[in-house]
Amino acid sequence: MQSQRQRLNKKKQNITSKLPPLTEILRGTFIEWWQVCARSNCKCHKSRKYQHGPFYRVSYSKGNRSYHVYVPLKDKEKIKTWVNNYNKLWQGIEDISALNIKLIRKTV
């Protein structure tokens, strides 16, 4: 029969094996937006259904500044996956940290 320590370590290994590769992560928020153009006679000013788009970008912050990076349509799915991978990685870190706290408590 496995000890509780062994079970916790096995859970950590299971979490680690499901994490995405570090080369395919991107911290930020994937944004889809529609745009109203500068031409005052364009029908995009009348209704949302006529607005131009969708366009895609990633928003991220560094220090006290926010940045936006345009995402080409051909790269949309890849970049969206990278952002989702970052969130999975962060959740994995949180889960492993919680298991490590349980392991620490077992030794005290």
N, CA, C and O atoms as a GROMACS GRO file, in nm:
protein
  432
    1MET      N    1   0.084  -0.119   0.000
    1MET     CA    2   0.000   0.000   0.000
    1MET      C    3   0.088   0.126   0.000
    1MET      O    4   0.187   0.134   0.073
    2GLN      N    5   0.051   0.222  -0.083
    2GLN     CA    6   0.131   0.344  -0.096
    2GLN      C    7   0.111   0.435   0.025
    2GLN      O    8   0.001   0.447   0.079
    3SER      N    9   0.218   0.498   0.065
    3SER     CA   10   0.206   0.598   0.171
    3SER      C   11   0.146   0.725   0.112
    3SER      O   12   0.140   0.742  -0.010
    4GLN      N   13   0.104   0.813   0.199
    4GLN     CA   14   0.045   0.939   0.152
    4GLN      C   15   0.150   1.022   0.078
    4GLN      O   16   0.116   1.091  -0.019
    5ARG      N   17   0.275   1.016   0.121
    5ARG     CA   18   0.383   1.088   0.052
    5ARG      C   19   0.398   1.039  -0.092
    5ARG      O   20   0.411   1.119  -0.184
    6GLN      N   21   0.395   0.909  -0.110
    6GLN     CA   22   0.408   0.853  -0.244
    6GLN      C   23   0.291   0.894  -0.332
    6GLN      O   24   0.309   0.923  -0.450
    7ARG      N   25   0.172   0.895  -0.275
    7ARG     CA   26   0.053   0.937  -0.353
    7ARG      C   27   0.065   1.083  -0.396
    7ARG      O   28   0.033   1.118  -0.510
    8LEU      N   29   0.111   1.168  -0.304
    8LEU     CA   30   0.127   1.310  -0.337
    8LEU      C   31   0.234   1.329  -0.445
    8LEU      O   32   0.216   1.409  -0.536
    9ASN      N   33   0.343   1.256  -0.434
    9ASN     CA   34   0.448   1.266  -0.535
    9ASN      C   35   0.400   1.215  -0.670
    9ASN      O   36   0.436   1.270  -0.774
   10LYS      N   37   0.320   1.111  -0.668
   10LYS     CA   38   0.265   1.058  -0.793
   10LYS      C   39   0.170   1.160  -0.857
   10LYS      O   40   0.169   1.176  -0.980
   11LYS      N   41   0.091   1.230  -0.775
   11LYS     CA   42   0.003   1.336  -0.828
   11LYS      C   43   0.086   1.447  -0.892
   11LYS      O   44   0.050   1.499  -0.998
   12LYS      N   45   0.197   1.483  -0.827
   12LYS     CA   46   0.284   1.587  -0.883
   12LYS      C   47   0.340   1.544  -1.018
   12LYS      O   48   0.343   1.623  -1.113
   13GLN      N   49   0.382   1.420  -1.027
   13GLN     CA   50   0.434   1.370  -1.154
   13GLN      C   51   0.326   1.369  -1.262
   13GLN      O   52   0.353   1.399  -1.378
   14ASN      N   53   0.205   1.334  -1.223
   14ASN     CA   54   0.093   1.332  -1.317
   14ASN      C   55   0.065   1.473  -1.369
   14ASN      O   56   0.043   1.492  -1.489
   15ILE      N   57   0.065   1.571  -1.281
   15ILE     CA   58   0.043   1.711  -1.321
   15ILE      C   59   0.155   1.755  -1.416
   15ILE      O   60   0.128   1.815  -1.520
   16THR      N   61   0.279   1.726  -1.379
   16THR     CA   62   0.395   1.766  -1.459
   16THR      C   63   0.391   1.707  -1.599
   16THR      O   64   0.427   1.773  -1.696
   17SER      N   65   0.346   1.583  -1.610
   17SER     CA   66   0.344   1.517  -1.741
   17SER      C   67   0.241   1.579  -1.835
   17SER      O   68   0.251   1.564  -1.957
   18LYS      N   69   0.142   1.648  -1.779
   18LYS     CA   70   0.036   1.708  -1.862
   18LYS      C   71   0.062   1.855  -1.896
   18LYS      O   72  -0.016   1.916  -1.970
   19LEU      N   73   0.171   1.911  -1.844
   19LEU     CA   74   0.199   2.052  -1.870
   19LEU      C   75   0.247   2.073  -2.014
   19LEU      O   76   0.316   1.987  -2.070
   20PRO      N   77   0.210   2.187  -2.073
   20PRO     CA   78   0.254   2.215  -2.211
   20PRO      C   79   0.403   2.248  -2.214
   20PRO      O   80   0.461   2.284  -2.112
   21PRO      N   81   0.465   2.236  -2.331
   21PRO     CA   82   0.608   2.270  -2.342
   21PRO      C   83   0.630   2.420  -2.320
   21PRO      O   84   0.548   2.502  -2.361
   22LEU      N   85   0.739   2.452  -2.255
   22LEU     CA   86   0.769   2.593  -2.224
   22LEU      C   87   0.789   2.678  -2.348
   22LEU      O   88   0.775   2.800  -2.341
   23THR      N   89   0.823   2.616  -2.460
   23THR     CA   90   0.845   2.693  -2.583
   23THR      C   91   0.713   2.736  -2.648
   23THR      O   92   0.714   2.812  -2.744
   24GLU      N   93   0.601   2.689  -2.595
   24GLU     CA   94   0.472   2.720  -2.655
   24GLU      C   95   0.378   2.786  -2.554
   24GLU      O   96   0.262   2.748  -2.541
   25ILE      N   97   0.431   2.886  -2.483
   25ILE     CA   98   0.347   2.961  -2.390
   25ILE      C   99   0.360   3.110  -2.418
   25ILE      O  100   0.462   3.157  -2.468
   26LEU      N  101   0.255   3.183  -2.385
   26LEU     CA  102   0.253   3.328  -2.404
   26LEU      C  103   0.166   3.388  -2.294
   26LEU      O  104   0.048   3.356  -2.283
   27ARG      N  105   0.225   3.476  -2.214
   27ARG     CA  106   0.150   3.543  -2.108
   27ARG      C  107   0.078   3.662  -2.168
   27ARG      O  108   0.140   3.750  -2.226
   28GLY      N  109  -0.051   3.663  -2.154
   28GLY     CA  110  -0.130   3.773  -2.207
   28GLY      C  111  -0.275   3.733  -2.222
   28GLY      O  112  -0.316   3.625  -2.181
   29THR      N  113  -0.351   3.823  -2.280
   29THR     CA  114  -0.492   3.800  -2.304
   29THR      C  115  -0.516   3.807  -2.454
   29THR      O  116  -0.479   3.904  -2.520
   30PHE      N  117  -0.578   3.703  -2.506
   30PHE     CA  118  -0.611   3.698  -2.648
   30PHE      C  119  -0.740   3.776  -2.668
   30PHE      O  120  -0.840   3.749  -2.602
   31ILE      N  121  -0.739   3.873  -2.760
   31ILE     CA  122  -0.853   3.962  -2.779
   31ILE      C  123  -0.900   3.957  -2.924
   31ILE      O  124  -0.820   3.963  -3.017
   32GLU      N  125  -1.030   3.946  -2.941
   32GLU     CA  126  -1.093   3.959  -3.073
   32GLU      C  127  -1.168   4.092  -3.072
   32GLU      O  128  -1.243   4.119  -2.978
   33TRP      N  129  -1.149   4.174  -3.174
   33TRP     CA  130  -1.221   4.301  -3.176
   33TRP      C  131  -1.267   4.335  -3.317
   33TRP      O  132  -1.212   4.288  -3.417
   34TRP      N  133  -1.369   4.418  -3.319
   34TRP     CA  134  -1.430   4.468  -3.442
   34TRP      C  135  -1.408   4.618  -3.443
   34TRP      O  136  -1.401   4.681  -3.337
   35GLN      N  137  -1.396   4.676  -3.562
   35GLN     CA  138  -1.355   4.814  -3.569
   35GLN      C  139  -1.449   4.898  -3.655
   35GLN      O  140  -1.505   4.850  -3.754
   36VAL      N  141  -1.464   5.022  -3.614
   36VAL     CA  142  -1.535   5.123  -3.692
   36VAL      C  143  -1.428   5.204  -3.764
   36VAL      O  144  -1.332   5.249  -3.701
   37CYS      N  145  -1.444   5.222  -3.894
   37CYS     CA  146  -1.340   5.292  -3.970
   37CYS      C  147  -1.357   5.444  -3.962
   37CYS      O  148  -1.451   5.495  -3.901
   38ALA      N  149  -1.266   5.514  -4.025
   38ALA     CA  150  -1.264   5.660  -4.021
   38ALA      C  151  -1.357   5.723  -4.125
   38ALA      O  152  -1.386   5.843  -4.117
   39ARG      N  153  -1.402   5.645  -4.222
   39ARG     CA  154  -1.491   5.701  -4.326
   39ARG      C  155  -1.630   5.723  -4.268
   39ARG      O  156  -1.697   5.627  -4.229
   40SER      N  157  -1.673   5.844  -4.262
   40SER     CA  158  -1.800   5.877  -4.197
   40SER      C  159  -1.922   5.821  -4.272
   40SER      O  160  -2.027   5.802  -4.211
   41ASN      N  161  -1.910   5.795  -4.402
   41ASN     CA  162  -2.024   5.744  -4.477
   41ASN      C  163  -2.027   5.590  -4.484
   41ASN      O  164  -2.114   5.534  -4.551
   42CYS      N  165  -1.935   5.522  -4.416
   42CYS     CA  166  -1.931   5.375  -4.418
   42CYS      C  167  -2.044   5.320  -4.330
   42CYS      O  168  -2.075   5.376  -4.226
   43LYS      N  169  -2.103   5.210  -4.374
   43LYS     CA  170  -2.215   5.152  -4.300
   43LYS      C  171  -2.172   5.092  -4.166
   43LYS      O  172  -2.258   5.056  -4.085
   44CYS      N  173  -2.040   5.079  -4.140
   44CYS     CA  174  -1.993   5.025  -4.012
   44CYS      C  175  -2.033   5.115  -3.895
   44CYS      O  176  -2.034   5.070  -3.781
   45HIS      N  177  -2.066   5.242  -3.923
   45HIS     CA  178  -2.108   5.335  -3.818
   45HIS      C  179  -2.253   5.311  -3.776
   45HIS      O  180  -2.294   5.356  -3.669
   46LYS      N  181  -2.329   5.242  -3.859
   46LYS     CA  182  -2.472   5.225  -3.832
   46LYS      C  183  -2.504   5.108  -3.741
   46LYS      O  184  -2.595   5.116  -3.659
   47SER      N  185  -2.430   4.999  -3.755
   47SER     CA  186  -2.462   4.878  -3.679
   47SER      C  187  -2.336   4.796  -3.655
   47SER      O  188  -2.243   4.798  -3.735
   48ARG      N  189  -2.336   4.724  -3.544
   48ARG     CA  190  -2.221   4.639  -3.511
   48ARG      C  191  -2.201   4.530  -3.616
   48ARG      O  192  -2.088   4.490  -3.643
   49LYS      N  193  -2.309   4.483  -3.675
   49LYS     CA  194  -2.295   4.374  -3.772
   49LYS      C  195  -2.218   4.417  -3.898
   49LYS      O  196  -2.172   4.332  -3.974
   50TYR      N  197  -2.204   4.547  -3.920
   50TYR     CA  198  -2.129   4.596  -4.036
   50TYR      C  199  -1.986   4.639  -4.002
   50TYR      O  200  -1.911   4.682  -4.090
   51GLN      N  201  -1.948   4.628  -3.876
   51GLN     CA  202  -1.814   4.671  -3.838
   51GLN      C  203  -1.709   4.580  -3.902
   51GLN      O  204  -1.736   4.465  -3.935
   52HIS      N  205  -1.590   4.635  -3.918
   52HIS     CA  206  -1.481   4.563  -3.984
   52HIS      C  207  -1.414   4.468  -3.885
   52HIS      O  208  -1.392   4.503  -3.769
   53GLY      N  209  -1.383   4.349  -3.932
   53GLY     CA  210  -1.315   4.254  -3.845
   53GLY      C  211  -1.371   4.115  -3.867
   53GLY      O  212  -1.442   4.094  -3.965
   54PRO      N  213  -1.342   4.024  -3.785
   54PRO     CA  214  -1.270   4.042  -3.659
   54PRO      C  215  -1.119   4.056  -3.681
   54PRO      O  216  -1.062   4.003  -3.776
   55PHE      N  217  -1.057   4.129  -3.587
   55PHE     CA  218  -0.913   4.141  -3.580
   55PHE      C  219  -0.870   4.080  -3.448
   55PHE      O  220  -0.950   4.069  -3.355
   56TYR      N  221  -0.745   4.040  -3.439
   56TYR     CA  222  -0.698   3.972  -3.318
   56TYR      C  223  -0.570   4.037  -3.268
   56TYR      O  224  -0.488   4.086  -3.346
   57ARG      N  225  -0.556   4.037  -3.135
   57ARG     CA  226  -0.434   4.088  -3.074
   57ARG      C  227  -0.414   4.021  -2.939
   57ARG      O  228  -0.507   3.962  -2.882
   58VAL      N  229  -0.294   4.033  -2.889
   58VAL     CA  230  -0.262   3.986  -2.755
   58VAL      C  231  -0.226   4.108  -2.673
   58VAL      O  232  -0.145   4.191  -2.715
   59SER      N  233  -0.287   4.118  -2.558
   59SER     CA  234  -0.259   4.227  -2.466
   59SER      C  235  -0.178   4.172  -2.349
   59SER      O  236  -0.211   4.067  -2.294
   60TYR      N  237  -0.071   4.243  -2.313
   60TYR     CA  238   0.008   4.201  -2.198
   60TYR      C  239   0.063   4.325  -2.129
   60TYR      O  240   0.067   4.433  -2.187
   61SER      N  241   0.105   4.308  -2.005
   61SER     CA  242   0.161   4.421  -1.931
   61SER      C  243   0.302   4.388  -1.887
   61SER      O  244   0.337   4.272  -1.862
   62LYS      N  245   0.380   4.492  -1.879
   62LYS     CA  246   0.517   4.481  -1.831
   62LYS      C  247   0.544   4.604  -1.749
   62LYS      O  248   0.543   4.716  -1.800
   63GLY      N  249   0.567   4.584  -1.621
   63GLY     CA  250   0.581   4.698  -1.531
   63GLY      C  251   0.445   4.767  -1.518
   63GLY      O  252   0.344   4.702  -1.492
   64ASN      N  253   0.445   4.898  -1.537
   64ASN     CA  254   0.320   4.974  -1.528
   64ASN      C  255   0.257   5.002  -1.664
   64ASN      O  256   0.162   5.080  -1.674
   65ARG      N  257   0.309   4.939  -1.769
   65ARG     CA  258   0.261   4.966  -1.904
   65ARG      C  259   0.189   4.846  -1.962
   65ARG      O  260   0.222   4.732  -1.930
   66SER      N  261   0.091   4.873  -2.045
   66SER     CA  262   0.022   4.767  -2.120
   66SER      C  263   0.062   4.776  -2.266
   66SER      O  264   0.082   4.885  -2.320
   67TYR      N  265   0.073   4.662  -2.328
   67TYR     CA  266   0.111   4.654  -2.468
   67TYR      C  267   0.011   4.567  -2.543
   67TYR      O  268  -0.051   4.478  -2.484
   68HIS      N  269  -0.003   4.593  -2.672
   68HIS     CA  270  -0.089   4.514  -2.758
   68HIS      C  271  -0.009   4.474  -2.880
   68HIS      O  272   0.060   4.556  -2.940
   69VAL      N  273  -0.019   4.347  -2.917
   69VAL     CA  274   0.052   4.296  -3.033
   69VAL      C  275  -0.052   4.240  -3.129
   69VAL      O  276  -0.132   4.154  -3.092
   70TYR      N  277  -0.051   4.288  -3.251
   70TYR     CA  278  -0.142   4.240  -3.354
   70TYR      C  279  -0.110   4.094  -3.387
   70TYR      O  280   0.006   4.057  -3.400
   71VAL      N  281  -0.214   4.012  -3.402
   71VAL     CA  282  -0.198   3.871  -3.437
   71VAL      C  283  -0.249   3.850  -3.579
   71VAL      O  284  -0.368   3.872  -3.605
   72PRO      N  285  -0.163   3.809  -3.671
   72PRO     CA  286  -0.209   3.782  -3.807
   72PRO      C  287  -0.311   3.669  -3.808
   72PRO      O  288  -0.302   3.576  -3.727
   73LEU      N  289  -0.406   3.676  -3.897
   73LEU     CA  290  -0.513   3.577  -3.906
   73LEU      C  291  -0.457   3.435  -3.920
   73LEU      O  292  -0.512   3.342  -3.862
   74LYS      N  293  -0.350   3.419  -3.996
   74LYS     CA  294  -0.293   3.285  -4.017
   74LYS      C  295  -0.235   3.226  -3.888
   74LYS      O  296  -0.222   3.104  -3.878
   75ASP      N  297  -0.201   3.309  -3.791
   75ASP     CA  298  -0.142   3.263  -3.665
   75ASP      C  299  -0.241   3.261  -3.549
   75ASP      O  300  -0.203   3.230  -3.435
   76LYS      N  301  -0.366   3.292  -3.576
   76LYS     CA  302  -0.467   3.306  -3.471
   76LYS      C  303  -0.475   3.184  -3.379
   76LYS      O  304  -0.466   3.198  -3.258
   77GLU      N  305  -0.492   3.066  -3.435
   77GLU     CA  306  -0.511   2.945  -3.354
   77GLU      C  307  -0.385   2.912  -3.274
   77GLU      O  308  -0.395   2.871  -3.159
   78LYS      N  309  -0.269   2.929  -3.334
   78LYS     CA  310  -0.143   2.899  -3.266
   78LYS      C  311  -0.125   2.991  -3.145
   78LYS      O  312  -0.091   2.946  -3.036
   79ILE      N  313  -0.150   3.121  -3.165
   79ILE     CA  314  -0.132   3.218  -3.057
   79ILE      C  315  -0.235   3.196  -2.948
   79ILE      O  316  -0.204   3.206  -2.829
   80LYS      N  317  -0.357   3.164  -2.987
   80LYS     CA  318  -0.462   3.134  -2.889
   80LYS      C  319  -0.421   3.014  -2.803
   80LYS      O  320  -0.443   3.012  -2.682
   81THR      N  321  -0.363   2.913  -2.868
   81THR     CA  322  -0.315   2.794  -2.796
   81THR      C  323  -0.203   2.831  -2.700
   81THR      O  324  -0.200   2.782  -2.587
   82TRP      N  325  -0.112   2.917  -2.743
   82TRP     CA  326  -0.002   2.959  -2.656
   82TRP      C  327  -0.054   3.028  -2.529
   82TRP      O  328  -0.005   3.003  -2.419
   83VAL      N  329  -0.154   3.116  -2.546
   83VAL     CA  330  -0.212   3.186  -2.430
   83VAL      C  331  -0.281   3.084  -2.338
   83VAL      O  332  -0.267   3.092  -2.216
   84ASN      N  333  -0.355   2.990  -2.396
   84ASN     CA  334  -0.420   2.886  -2.315
   84ASN      C  335  -0.316   2.799  -2.244
   84ASN      O  336  -0.337   2.759  -2.129
   85ASN      N  337  -0.205   2.770  -2.313
   85ASN     CA  338  -0.098   2.692  -2.251
   85ASN      C  339  -0.039   2.763  -2.130
   85ASN      O  340  -0.006   2.699  -2.030
   86TYR      N  341  -0.026   2.895  -2.139
   86TYR     CA  342   0.025   2.971  -2.026
   86TYR      C  343  -0.067   2.953  -1.905
   86TYR      O  344  -0.020   2.932  -1.793
   87ASN      N  345  -0.197   2.962  -1.930
   87ASN     CA  346  -0.293   2.946  -1.820
   87ASN      C  347  -0.289   2.805  -1.762
   87ASN      O  348  -0.301   2.788  -1.640
   88LYS      N  349  -0.271   2.704  -1.846
   88LYS     CA  350  -0.258   2.566  -1.798
   88LYS      C  351  -0.131   2.550  -1.715
   88LYS      O  352  -0.131   2.484  -1.612
   89LEU      N  353  -0.023   2.611  -1.762
   89LEU     CA  354   0.104   2.604  -1.689
   89LEU      C  355   0.091   2.670  -1.552
   89LEU      O  356   0.136   2.615  -1.452
   90TRP      N  357   0.029   2.786  -1.549
   90TRP     CA  358   0.011   2.857  -1.422
   90TRP      C  359  -0.075   2.774  -1.327
   90TRP      O  360  -0.044   2.766  -1.208
   91GLN      N  361  -0.180   2.713  -1.377
   91GLN     CA  362  -0.265   2.629  -1.292
   91GLN      C  363  -0.187   2.508  -1.242
   91GLN      O  364  -0.203   2.467  -1.127
   92GLY      N  365  -0.102   2.451  -1.327
   92GLY     CA  366  -0.018   2.339  -1.286
   92GLY      C  367   0.077   2.379  -1.174
   92GLY      O  368   0.097   2.303  -1.079
   93ILE      N  369   0.134   2.498  -1.184
   93ILE     CA  370   0.223   2.549  -1.079
   93ILE      C  371   0.147   2.563  -0.948
   93ILE      O  372   0.197   2.525  -0.842
   94GLU      N  373   0.026   2.616  -0.954
   94GLU     CA  374  -0.056   2.631  -0.834
   94GLU      C  375  -0.088   2.494  -0.772
   94GLU      O  376  -0.081   2.478  -0.650
   95ASP      N  377  -0.124   2.397  -0.855
   95ASP     CA  378  -0.157   2.263  -0.806
   95ASP      C  379  -0.036   2.195  -0.742
   95ASP      O  380  -0.049   2.134  -0.636
   96ILE      N  381   0.080   2.206  -0.806
   96ILE     CA  382   0.201   2.145  -0.750
   96ILE      C  383   0.240   2.214  -0.620
   96ILE      O  384   0.285   2.148  -0.526
   97SER      N  385   0.224   2.346  -0.613
   97SER     CA  386   0.255   2.418  -0.489
   97SER      C  387   0.166   2.370  -0.375
   97SER      O  388   0.213   2.354  -0.262
   98ALA      N  389   0.038   2.347  -0.404
   98ALA     CA  390  -0.054   2.298  -0.300
   98ALA      C  391  -0.012   2.159  -0.252
   98ALA      O  392  -0.018   2.130  -0.133
   99LEU      N  393   0.029   2.074  -0.345
   99LEU     CA  394   0.075   1.940  -0.307
   99LEU      C  395   0.205   1.949  -0.226
   99LEU      O  396   0.224   1.873  -0.131
  100ASN      N  397   0.292   2.040  -0.262
  100ASN     CA  398   0.417   2.058  -0.187
  100ASN      C  399   0.391   2.105  -0.044
  100ASN      O  400   0.460   2.065   0.049
  101ILE      N  401   0.292   2.189  -0.028
  101ILE     CA  402   0.254   2.233   0.108
  101ILE      C  403   0.206   2.114   0.189
  101ILE      O  404   0.241   2.100   0.307
  102LYS      N  405   0.127   2.027   0.127
  102LYS     CA  406   0.082   1.906   0.198
  102LYS      C  407   0.201   1.819   0.236
  102LYS      O  408   0.205   1.762   0.345
  103LEU      N  409   0.300   1.808   0.145
  103LEU     CA  410   0.419   1.729   0.176
  103LEU      C  411   0.499   1.788   0.291
  103LEU      O  412   0.550   1.715   0.376
  104ILE      N  413   0.510   1.920   0.294
  104ILE     CA  414   0.581   1.987   0.404
  104ILE      C  415   0.512   1.959   0.536
  104ILE      O  416   0.578   1.931   0.636
  105ARG      N  417   0.381   1.965   0.536
  105ARG     CA  418   0.306   1.941   0.660
  105ARG      C  419   0.320   1.798   0.709
  105ARG      O  420   0.309   1.771   0.829
  106LYS      N  421   0.346   1.705   0.617
  106LYS     CA  422   0.363   1.565   0.657
  106LYS      C  423   0.495   1.542   0.729
  106LYS      O  424   0.508   1.449   0.808
  107THR      N  425   0.595   1.629   0.701
  107THR     CA  426   0.726   1.610   0.763
  107THR      C  427   0.735   1.677   0.900
  107THR      O  428   0.824   1.645   0.979
  108VAL      N  429   0.648   1.769   0.927
  108VAL     CA  430   0.654   1.843   1.054
  108VAL      C  431   0.583   1.768   1.164
  108VAL      O  432   0.578   1.815   1.277
   0.00000   0.00000   0.00000
